[in-house]
Amino acid sequence: MSEIPKAYEPQAVEAKWYQFWLDHGCFTADPARVSERRPAYSIVIPPPNVTGVLTMGHVLNNTIQDILARKARMDGREVLWLPGTDHAGIATENMVAKQLRKEEKKTKQDLGREEFIKRVWAWKEKHGGIIIQQLKKLGCSCDWTRERFTMDPEYVRCVQRVFVDLYKKGLIYRGKRMVNWCPVSLTALSDEEVVMKEQKGFLYYFRVQVVERDGTPVRFPNGPLTRVPSPVEKETGSGPGEGEVPVFGPETDAEGRTWLTIATTRPETIPADTAVAVNPKDPRYAPLIGRHVRRALPPENQVLIPIIADEHIDIEFGTGVLKVTPAHDAADFEIGLRHHLPVIDALNPNGTMNKLAGKDLVGLDRMEARKKAAELLAAADALVKTEPYVHNVGFSERADVPIEPRLSEQWFLKYPSVDRARVCVAAAGSAGGPPADSAGPAESSLLNLKSEETLSGGPPDTPRGPRGLPGMRFFPDRWAKVYDHWMANLKDWCISRQLWWGHRIPVWHTEISRADFALWPEEVRRAVEQSTDWTERHTVCLTKSGRAEDSTTLACEVKGESLQVFAATISPGEIERLEQLGFTQDPDVLDTWFSSWLWPFATMGWTGDPAKDAQNRTLQTFYPTTDLVTGPDIIFFWVARMIMAGYEYMGELPFRNVYFTGIIRDKQGRKMSKSLGNSPDPLDLIVKYGADALRFGTMRSAPLGQDILFDEQNVELGRNFCNKLWNACRFRQMQGGEPEGEINPALLTSDDKWILLRLDQAIREVSQAFAEYKFSDATATLYRFFWSEYCDWYVEASKAAFFGDDARLKANKLAVIDFVLGHLLRLFHPFLPFITEELWHGLGFSADMPVGQGGRTIMFAPWPKPLGDDEKAYFALDDVADRVAQAKYDLVTLGRNLRAQFNVPAGKRVKFILKPAGVLPPAEAEVIKILLNAEPLELVNSDWTPPKGLPVAANALGALYLPLEGLVDFAAERARLARELERARAEAAKVQDKLANPHFVQKVPTRVLEEHQKRLEDWQGKVAQVEQALANLPG
């Protein structure tokens, strides 16, 4: 046992013990140690971006993971917490490209692909490990010997193997689709990478002339066209009043020419319009279907475009006429497919207008072009009006700029193992028992119907987990509905990105004439000739090695007199042969999530070779993992995709339980961000308060799955809590005596029995909270037990023994304290790993423990078990002892309230008189005296009669009196109480008047009404309390 210093210095303690844990391999998992008596527990870290630094979100997520891992070790499990980082394609490439522009005034194109990738690797080696070191500062007990990176050679091999396998199965294909395009990152994005933001913009109303196919104006010889009300106007009787000019609908001018008014938020795309569409059920426009309009822009090229009928047009939006721009709107693209419209792309990839937009717009940024287009419409007398308009706009999650719907050739994946993945999660609200094995809109549109199909079908039998429970559970379970909805509406995944940093797509391509094709090797020609449709894939061995790994899967598409041949392989020999035949590798890389969805098994050395994987002890032992901790914002990005990949390549789900954290927000409820300046640096908080304080403060304010309003005061509270724990243990050490002596049941006082019962209750509550993933409930229990029940009551009550003369009673008291602290430190350890390790050794609790069960580190000390019936019987822990102690503490509380009622300072020793209701042993009286800070505590007989007006408080234990002579200036106190009574009555009357007002009662929400009723109750109670205090004053 080493002496516990006076003050707790977290920096020194944290550095010392983290290095100790590393040096002794405490975090390293060994599959050889797994047995029936020592089951496996595993959890994989959601890999932070290699560009990342620690945020409060990381603190929350990784603290929860560390709590689970440390608890599992104390449960006697062999724990693998597997860490790693993600290459973060877009973020990392943008970071390095930005640095390149700033320092060298160059672009990545100036360097070329190979040199740029070298720069990225150099940047990764220099900066990529920052967040890992920061996680260590937090106390994360990951197995750092197994740290993975999604661009490690072995991991790259896994990703390539999966791609080729899915390509071979026909699930990966290439097609031209409308995709989300980021004009800054210059790459396609999935729907999940697009964030909808409310934007204030304008709705531009412009008019176009209706003409015949040959360009002659459509005229109505009988004068202006009569306005026909829309169907909704007919139903509701709404519409323009008498004498009003119709707002919407066809109009004719004095010359009989007909005009249509169209509303749009994007006038800059008018040059790309290829039709205008109306609903055939709209009587206003039905007579015009089949005619044409003269496109308003560009002024020098006002071509004719048709008026088409489409039932998808919303009659009530805008004017009921839609400009159809297939190249720049996903819905318009669908209309274009249905009506075989041409596609005009007027935008460059970087969001500037190209020459098809016309000479006035070419080269302008799309936002500038929007203003210019409005000016051109106004100059041509075609702009009818402009009005403010608030709508949702999709933004690139990474670049934070509006995305562009863009028609682009991309690689897509039809999701595998959908049916099994869809039904493996327990439904929300289902009676799932304890955790398993544990303490929208279309993404894009296809050009052909065959590719448009998605994987679906009736669900098979639900996969079952241990004890017949559904295989996976979500915490909180409300996310199961969200998951199920997404799985029921899957759209093919756009997996290609126009980047250089990432997993390059292992497909080689060539376009070859039929004449040159005849010169290819016969076996290649034969395979190609059998693959003239994307749905047909044929595998050949170009190198003729005979090895299974030396194979190439071919697909072919006929393009006029030439053939487009695509070949997927990961064999170096096959690649060399393809390049000899003139093939070049696809320039795109895979979406970052395409590598992340393999994370649970690829990180454990999965190869895809059944024989090799069967010999992989890590994979066979720790997969499937036990828990996953992640944010609900990536339930589609990552969780759902990992589940499908797990079933496809491992034959079972990747994890048993998924815990979804909330989002950390500032005190105003705003999401934390650098731009708002509301995101504290966790490392600064660790330096200021300590890692344990940050962990405990964060977890105490994090209810299951709910958002957290961060307040630094919670971290300060965590520090105060650590200091309290430190001082409590130091107080024990200062009492001396034998550490962890044997408890003598015969010498146990009611206080001892009470704290042992409270400890039993705390162990049960904390263990149950772990089983339900309610970590804030666990911290609340620990806070209550340690701060209130142990420190405020038991330790203070124990001073009666420490200050007394009975050595045997004092030794027994120390044995009880050691018993409680030994259990308490273990309960705290998952939350407060550093300080509990220091105190575990400082109090000597490690001395007599086996090395693997707490002798070397508290990390492996057994998790406390509730007291059994035999233990309770041995210590005579019954309800009687519990009630006696509780009545004693309740009486003390009443006595302290008497002090407060008469403004007697808590630190001032004063006389109390106690009239017990029965026999009160001297030891119990001494405890009451100490807790009351009474000097003296006078005990009187049952026949004693108190003087009139003597303040009293009573319960089942007896009556407690507080003589006020010499303590209180009665005249001044009477005046103070009179003022207090007057104020309390006034406040009560004010609230009562409000509640008596029927207009107020009927108008306000129920919550406000209940608040006022509670306020009245409180003030009336205050009135009664002050009146009683006045009555108790003598004279």
VOVOTI-380804 format. One line per field, with one value per residue (C-alpha): x, z, y. Coordinates in steps of 0.1 Angstrom, whole numbers. Layout:
! residues N
xx <- [X;...]
zz <- [Z;...]
yy <- [Y;...]
END
This chain:
! residues 1035
xx <- [0;14;4;-23;-12;-32;-44;-54;-32;-49;-22;5;-19;-33;0;15;-14;-20;17;14;-16;3;35;16;-5;-37;-56;-43;-68;-57;-82;-63;-76;-112;-131;-165;-155;-139;-162;-153;-164;-157;-164;-150;-145;-164;-132;-127;-115;-77;-81;-99;-92;-110;-145;-171;-189;-159;-157;-192;-190;-156;-163;-193;-172;-145;-171;-185;-150;-138;-171;-167;-131;-144;-171;-142;-144;-116;-121;-112;-118;-105;-94;-85;-90;-108;-91;-120;-116;-133;-122;-85;-82;-97;-74;-42;-54;-61;-26;-11;-29;-18;18;28;0;-6;-35;-36;-37;-4;12;-5;-22;8;26;-5;-12;24;16;-15;4;30;3;-13;20;25;-10;-30;-23;-33;-68;-54;-31;-60;-82;-54;-55;-92;-83;-95;-85;-83;-61;-36;-16;-44;-49;-63;-64;-88;-60;-37;-25;-45;-76;-73;-71;-104;-122;-110;-120;-155;-159;-148;-171;-201;-192;-190;-224;-238;-247;-222;-229;-221;-249;-257;-279;-289;-267;-260;-229;-206;-192;-164;-152;-161;-175;-208;-224;-249;-282;-269;-241;-265;-279;-311;-310;-338;-328;-343;-345;-369;-396;-392;-424;-417;-438;-433;-453;-473;-467;-474;-448;-437;-433;-464;-482;-512;-541;-576;-598;-626;-606;-588;-589;-614;-597;-608;-606;-583;-599;-591;-607;-638;-639;-633;-650;-618;-602;-600;-628;-649;-629;-596;-570;-564;-530;-523;-535;-530;-533;-538;-526;-544;-530;-545;-511;-512;-487;-480;-466;-440;-426;-390;-364;-336;-339;-303;-313;-339;-313;-314;-352;-364;-402;-429;-453;-489;-512;-537;-564;-558;-586;-566;-539;-554;-562;-526;-510;-491;-483;-450;-435;-406;-379;-370;-333;-307;-319;-299;-313;-350;-358;-392;-399;-431;-459;-463;-489;-477;-499;-471;-474;-487;-517;-515;-477;-467;-488;-494;-469;-435;-403;-387;-349;-338;-301;-305;-334;-340;-378;-374;-351;-378;-402;-377;-374;-411;-414;-381;-369;-334;-309;-291;-264;-257;-234;-197;-187;-175;-209;-202;-223;-210;-215;-249;-262;-256;-231;-245;-243;-212;-185;-206;-210;-245;-255;-243;-260;-293;-293;-281;-309;-335;-321;-322;-359;-367;-350;-370;-402;-407;-402;-437;-428;-403;-414;-395;-395;-383;-374;-351;-319;-295;-260;-228;-222;-184;-181;-212;-223;-255;-253;-262;-284;-261;-264;-232;-217;-212;-208;-237;-243;-275;-274;-267;-284;-312;-339;-319;-306;-341;-356;-327;-334;-359;-389;-394;-414;-409;-404;-368;-355;-319;-294;-282;-250;-243;-243;-370;-365;-347;-309;-310;-328;-317;-317;-330;-358;-337;-312;-340;-351;-342;-337;-369;-391;-410;-391;-379;-380;-365;-329;-327;-300;-292;-321;-344;-343;-341;-305;-299;-313;-312;-309;-331;-354;-372;-344;-356;-385;-362;-340;-369;-383;-350;-345;-379;-372;-336;-322;-291;-259;-238;-203;-180;-163;-144;-114;-78;-74;-92;-97;-93;-120;-104;-120;-101;-118;-112;-132;-122;-134;-147;-117;-92;-113;-108;-70;-76;-69;-97;-107;-110;-131;-153;-159;-166;-190;-210;-211;-230;-253;-245;-264;-241;-206;-181;-148;-116;-80;-59;-26;-36;-20;-48;-49;-83;-71;-58;-91;-108;-146;-157;-187;-193;-215;-221;-216;-222;-194;-172;-173;-169;-153;-150;-128;-126;-97;-73;-47;-14;-8;-42;-38;-5;-22;-51;-28;-10;-43;-48;-70;-68;-79;-111;-100;-126;-123;-149;-171;-154;-183;-177;-146;-162;-191;-166;-150;-162;-146;-120;-102;-99;-80;-108;-95;-125;-107;-128;-98;-76;-105;-113;-77;-80;-85;-92;-120;-134;-133;-144;-169;-197;-189;-210;-218;-216;-217;-225;-246;-280;-269;-250;-276;-279;-243;-228;-249;-273;-246;-224;-253;-258;-221;-219;-246;-231;-195;-197;-231;-243;-249;-218;-229;-256;-265;-263;-263;-272;-258;-274;-259;-240;-254;-246;-268;-289;-296;-274;-253;-216;-195;-163;-181;-204;-174;-195;-174;-149;-116;-118;-80;-83;-110;-88;-59;-82;-103;-88;-100;-120;-139;-147;-159;-180;-195;-204;-220;-239;-257;-263;-296;-301;-302;-311;-293;-270;-269;-232;-223;-188;-203;-209;-172;-165;-189;-170;-138;-154;-167;-132;-118;-145;-136;-100;-106;-129;-102;-75;-97;-99;-61;-55;-75;-48;-56;-54;-66;-95;-99;-126;-160;-174;-212;-217;-201;-221;-241;-273;-253;-230;-260;-277;-247;-242;-279;-274;-243;-263;-290;-264;-248;-281;-291;-258;-257;-293;-285;-256;-279;-302;-274;-287;-253;-266;-288;-257;-238;-269;-269;-232;-234;-263;-247;-212;-219;-251;-254;-217;-201;-228;-243;-222;-187;-200;-219;-187;-168;-186;-166;-134;-135;-145;-124;-136;-108;-127;-156;-133;-115;-148;-159;-127;-134;-169;-155;-129;-155;-177;-147;-134;-168;-173;-139;-148;-182;-166;-138;-154;-164;-133;-104;-75;-84;-98;-66;-46;-68;-71;-33;-31;-55;-37;-67;-45;-22;-39;-56;-45;-26;-54;-82;-71;-37;-20;-47;-83;-92;-94;-109;-142;-173;-192;-221;-251;-252;-267;-293;-266;-245;-274;-282;-246;-245;-281;-291;-328;-355;-354;-318;-325;-355;-337;-308;-331;-353;-322;-310;-345;-346;-313;-326;-355;-332;-311;-342;-350;-316;-323;-358;-343;-311;-288;-256;-250;-214;-224;-225;-258;-279;-306;-330;-340;-370;-367;-399;-383;-350;-321;-286;-259;-240;-270;-274;-237;-242;-272;-251;-223;-246;-265;-233;-250;-232;-247;-275;-296;-317;-349;-374;-408;-425;-406;-428;-412;-417;-444;-432;-400;-393;-397;-395;-405;-406;-409;-375;-386;-390;-361;-362;-340;-338;-333;-322;-289;-291;-318;-328;-365;-377;-355;-364;-401;-398;-379;-405;-433;-418;-413;-449;-462;-443;-453;-490;-487;-472;-497;-525;-511;-510;-544;-559;-545;-559;-593;-594;-613;-598;-563;-572;-588;-561;-528;-513;-517;-480;-483;-514;-497;-467;-490;-508;-475;-464;-495;-489;-453;-462;-490;-466;-442;-470;-477;-440;-434;-466;-454;-420;-437;-458;-426;-410;-413;-432]
zz <- [0;-10;6;-12;-18;-5;-39;-70;-100;-130;-156;-138;-128;-163;-181;-156;-157;-195;-201;-175;-193;-226;-212;-197;-227;-208;-240;-262;-270;-273;-290;-274;-240;-250;-235;-222;-189;-206;-235;-262;-263;-293;-305;-336;-334;-359;-377;-374;-405;-409;-412;-379;-345;-313;-310;-282;-305;-304;-266;-262;-287;-276;-238;-242;-261;-235;-207;-225;-231;-195;-180;-202;-190;-154;-163;-171;-209;-234;-250;-284;-290;-325;-335;-368;-391;-424;-454;-459;-496;-502;-469;-472;-509;-503;-474;-493;-524;-503;-488;-522;-535;-504;-502;-539;-558;-577;-584;-582;-620;-620;-601;-618;-601;-590;-574;-558;-542;-528;-513;-496;-481;-468;-453;-437;-422;-407;-395;-397;-362;-343;-334;-323;-298;-286;-280;-258;-238;-232;-218;-247;-240;-277;-288;-305;-318;-342;-354;-390;-418;-447;-472;-456;-483;-468;-464;-500;-511;-492;-509;-543;-538;-527;-557;-582;-565;-567;-602;-611;-595;-618;-588;-599;-632;-650;-661;-670;-642;-626;-596;-568;-580;-558;-579;-554;-549;-585;-576;-574;-539;-526;-512;-477;-483;-491;-463;-469;-457;-458;-481;-488;-526;-552;-574;-609;-630;-667;-699;-731;-763;-775;-812;-837;-848;-876;-853;-862;-833;-818;-822;-809;-834;-809;-787;-754;-741;-713;-681;-669;-631;-618;-603;-568;-575;-587;-556;-531;-551;-548;-577;-588;-579;-602;-622;-612;-638;-638;-623;-638;-670;-707;-717;-750;-759;-781;-812;-802;-794;-765;-736;-707;-674;-658;-622;-615;-589;-614;-645;-653;-665;-690;-719;-710;-711;-737;-730;-708;-691;-679;-662;-688;-661;-659;-680;-682;-704;-720;-753;-757;-753;-785;-794;-787;-769;-778;-752;-736;-732;-746;-766;-796;-797;-788;-801;-801;-774;-770;-745;-731;-709;-677;-648;-623;-627;-595;-608;-578;-576;-592;-624;-631;-659;-654;-674;-680;-677;-679;-673;-642;-621;-611;-614;-648;-659;-651;-672;-700;-699;-701;-731;-748;-745;-755;-727;-728;-701;-697;-667;-664;-636;-614;-614;-641;-672;-705;-741;-744;-719;-744;-748;-720;-694;-705;-679;-650;-618;-615;-587;-608;-639;-619;-615;-650;-664;-645;-660;-695;-690;-678;-707;-731;-712;-703;-665;-650;-614;-587;-552;-521;-517;-489;-499;-490;-510;-510;-498;-501;-466;-470;-492;-478;-512;-531;-550;-587;-601;-629;-656;-653;-661;-628;-612;-592;-568;-563;-526;-516;-489;-485;-473;-444;-434;-434;-409;-385;-363;-335;-341;-320;-288;-291;-260;-268;-233;-225;-251;-273;-261;-239;-202;-493;-524;-551;-551;-589;-620;-646;-683;-688;-671;-665;-644;-626;-607;-570;-548;-529;-521;-493;-460;-452;-418;-393;-384;-347;-322;-288;-267;-298;-298;-329;-341;-334;-311;-315;-285;-284;-304;-322;-347;-358;-376;-394;-405;-417;-437;-455;-461;-477;-501;-512;-543;-560;-545;-566;-555;-578;-570;-593;-569;-569;-532;-523;-536;-573;-591;-602;-637;-669;-701;-738;-768;-798;-834;-846;-870;-841;-819;-844;-835;-798;-783;-790;-754;-747;-779;-769;-734;-748;-774;-747;-727;-750;-722;-688;-671;-685;-670;-680;-663;-681;-672;-695;-680;-683;-649;-637;-603;-591;-581;-617;-633;-650;-653;-685;-695;-730;-745;-782;-794;-831;-850;-819;-786;-751;-730;-692;-672;-634;-617;-588;-602;-611;-639;-654;-651;-670;-698;-700;-704;-732;-749;-746;-716;-692;-656;-647;-632;-605;-569;-547;-523;-489;-474;-498;-478;-444;-449;-446;-414;-389;-406;-430;-399;-385;-415;-437;-471;-488;-490;-469;-460;-449;-430;-412;-398;-387;-349;-345;-371;-359;-322;-323;-352;-350;-327;-296;-297;-321;-308;-335;-344;-360;-387;-403;-399;-437;-446;-425;-401;-427;-453;-427;-419;-456;-461;-430;-443;-478;-468;-433;-434;-403;-388;-379;-344;-318;-304;-318;-295;-311;-294;-294;-309;-286;-288;-271;-244;-271;-287;-318;-333;-325;-353;-359;-378;-349;-325;-300;-300;-272;-277;-256;-251;-234;-212;-203;-194;-173;-156;-163;-186;-160;-153;-189;-193;-161;-169;-204;-195;-166;-191;-218;-215;-238;-274;-266;-277;-251;-243;-234;-205;-192;-157;-161;-167;-137;-117;-129;-116;-82;-81;-87;-60;-36;-44;-39;-5;6;-1;15;46;48;45;72;97;95;105;86;50;40;75;81;91;124;120;158;158;129;137;120;99;87;78;61;39;30;19;-1;-17;-27;-42;-61;-76;-88;-103;-121;-134;-147;-163;-181;-194;-208;-221;-198;-189;-175;-151;-140;-133;-114;-92;-85;-78;-53;-36;-33;-27;-6;10;15;21;35;58;63;66;88;110;112;129;161;161;149;176;202;224;212;191;180;168;149;132;122;108;87;74;63;46;28;17;3;-13;-29;-46;-53;-71;-93;-101;-110;-131;-165;-161;-142;-153;-142;-107;-98;-108;-87;-56;-61;-56;-31;-7;-11;-26;-52;-27;-21;-54;-81;-110;-135;-111;-98;-85;-114;-124;-114;-150;-145;-110;-109;-114;-81;-75;-54;-19;-18;7;26;29;40;66;78;83;96;69;73;69;107;106;74;89;121;102;77;105;122;91;85;120;114;82;102;128;101;86;120;119;85;95;122;103;126;107;99;112;146;174;192;218;207;229;218;232;219;211;226;238;220;225;234;202;181;201;195;157;158;178;153;123;138;149;183;215;236;225;256;259;279;292;277;306;298;288;264;271;251;216;216;179;173;145;150;133;144;162;184;188;183;199;191;220;205;237;229;192;179;184;188;179;147;138;143;120;94;94;92;61;46;55;38;6;6;10;-18;-42;-34;-39;-72;-86;-71;-89;-122;-117;-108;-141;-166;-196;-184;-175;-209;-230;-217;-225;-200;-191;-181;-161;-142;-135;-120;-99;-86;-79;-58;-39;-32;-20;2;18;24;41;64;72;82;102;121;126;140;163;176;186;224;237]
yy <- [0;34;66;85;121;150;162;143;151;135;143;123;95;91;90;65;40;41;33;5;-10;-9;-23;-53;-60;-54;-45;-73;-100;-136;-160;-189;-178;-181;-210;-219;-203;-173;-163;-139;-103;-81;-46;-28;10;31;41;79;97;97;135;138;152;143;159;157;132;110;114;102;73;60;64;42;16;17;13;-18;-33;-27;-41;-72;-78;-76;-101;-125;-123;-122;-88;-76;-39;-35;1;17;47;53;67;92;96;130;146;135;144;178;184;176;194;225;223;219;250;270;260;253;271;238;215;178;177;196;168;139;109;89;119;132;98;99;133;119;90;114;136;105;93;128;136;104;92;123;111;77;94;115;84;71;103;96;61;39;3;-7;-36;-13;-42;-49;-13;-12;13;10;15;-12;-37;-66;-44;-32;-69;-76;-47;-57;-93;-83;-60;-87;-112;-89;-81;-117;-123;-95;-73;-45;-28;4;27;63;78;109;113;137;157;178;207;213;177;169;135;117;113;89;102;95;120;148;170;189;225;251;279;313;319;331;317;333;335;338;335;316;318;289;280;253;228;250;280;300;315;297;321;321;341;345;367;361;325;321;311;277;271;243;212;224;258;240;219;247;275;296;316;352;375;395;419;404;394;357;349;315;297;304;340;357;391;417;401;367;351;326;326;303;314;290;292;280;284;279;302;295;260;273;268;230;227;202;204;219;195;199;174;160;163;201;217;250;235;203;220;230;195;186;221;238;268;290;284;318;313;317;347;337;302;302;267;251;225;205;208;172;156;139;128;134;172;188;210;233;240;272;278;241;242;226;233;200;199;163;170;190;176;140;142;159;131;106;126;127;89;85;108;101;137;148;157;190;195;232;229;221;196;225;243;269;273;258;270;254;279;307;335;356;328;307;307;321;303;288;313;342;327;326;364;370;347;367;399;384;374;409;425;403;413;376;379;382;385;373;363;350;313;290;255;226;223;193;201;181;168;173;204;222;234;228;196;193;166;154;127;107;73;55;21;8;-21;-40;-48;-85;-105;-80;-104;-118;-84;-69;-93;-98;-68;-71;-49;-18;-26;-63;-83;-90;-97;-89;-78;-107;-122;-92;-79;75;92;73;77;80;69;44;48;13;-6;-37;-18;1;-30;-32;-62;-70;-99;-115;-120;-155;-170;-145;-154;-163;-155;-170;-183;-180;-142;-122;-120;-83;-56;-18;5;25;2;31;30;-5;12;36;7;-14;15;21;-16;-18;10;2;18;6;22;45;32;51;84;107;109;97;88;56;21;22;2;-31;-30;-27;-14;-12;-3;-24;-26;-60;-63;-59;-81;-109;-109;-115;-150;-174;-181;-144;-138;-168;-153;-118;-132;-148;-116;-92;-81;-66;-93;-120;-124;-149;-158;-168;-173;-151;-164;-200;-206;-229;-212;-201;-167;-160;-153;-124;-118;-102;-82;-67;-40;-36;0;2;-15;-17;-35;-21;-48;-46;-70;-73;-90;-87;-111;-93;-117;-112;-74;-76;-96;-72;-42;-61;-64;-26;-24;5;6;26;60;61;50;33;52;52;33;5;-3;5;-19;-48;-35;-61;-90;-74;-60;-96;-108;-122;-133;-148;-181;-206;-228;-199;-182;-214;-213;-177;-179;-142;-143;-176;-165;-128;-127;-119;-90;-84;-47;-17;19;44;75;71;95;66;39;37;47;20;-1;-15;-21;-39;-62;-71;-76;-98;-121;-122;-130;-145;-161;-143;-109;-88;-78;-87;-53;-18;12;45;75;109;141;164;199;232;247;264;230;237;210;216;229;248;275;283;282;261;230;227;209;177;177;212;197;168;191;213;186;152;124;107;139;144;107;108;143;133;100;114;137;112;93;63;75;111;142;157;194;199;221;224;224;187;181;203;182;151;166;174;138;125;147;135;98;106;123;95;69;91;94;57;53;79;58;32;-4;-36;-33;-55;-71;-96;-83;-95;-98;-95;-60;-46;-15;-4;20;-8;-30;0;7;-29;-31;2;-13;-44;-22;-1;-32;-45;-12;-6;-41;-37;-4;-20;-48;-21;1;29;43;76;56;37;70;84;54;55;93;87;58;73;109;107;73;65;99;121;95;64;80;108;82;61;89;79;47;64;90;64;41;7;-6;-37;-16;7;-22;-37;-3;-2;-37;-26;5;-15;-40;-11;7;-24;-30;7;11;-18;-4;29;14;13;50;62;39;61;72;38;21;45;41;3;1;30;12;-21;-39;-55;-71;-104;-108;-132;-115;-121;-111;-77;-84;-66;-42;-34;-39;-77;-76;-94;-73;-70;-94;-86;-100;-135;-146;-166;-134;-113;-139;-141;-103;-102;-77;-74;-48;-40;-28;-9;9;18;34;52;65;79;97;110;124;141;156;170;184;201;216;231;248;262;273;296;306;286;279;243;245;259;233;237;219;195;176;141;123;87;68;37;24;41;25;50;42;52;84;92;89;112;137;137;139;168;186;188;198;185;160;158;126;129;104;98;117;149;179;205;242;259;270;249;240;203;177;141;107;71;72;101;138;163;197;228;252;287;307;323;313;336;373;366;400;402;366;373;404;384;356;381;396;361;352;383;376;339;349;375;350;324;349;359;324;316;346;334;299;314;332;309;327;318;282;275;293;281;247;218;220;257;250;222;244;271;245;232;267;274;242;252;287;274;249;278;298;269;264;300;301;271;288;319;297;280;313;320;350]
END
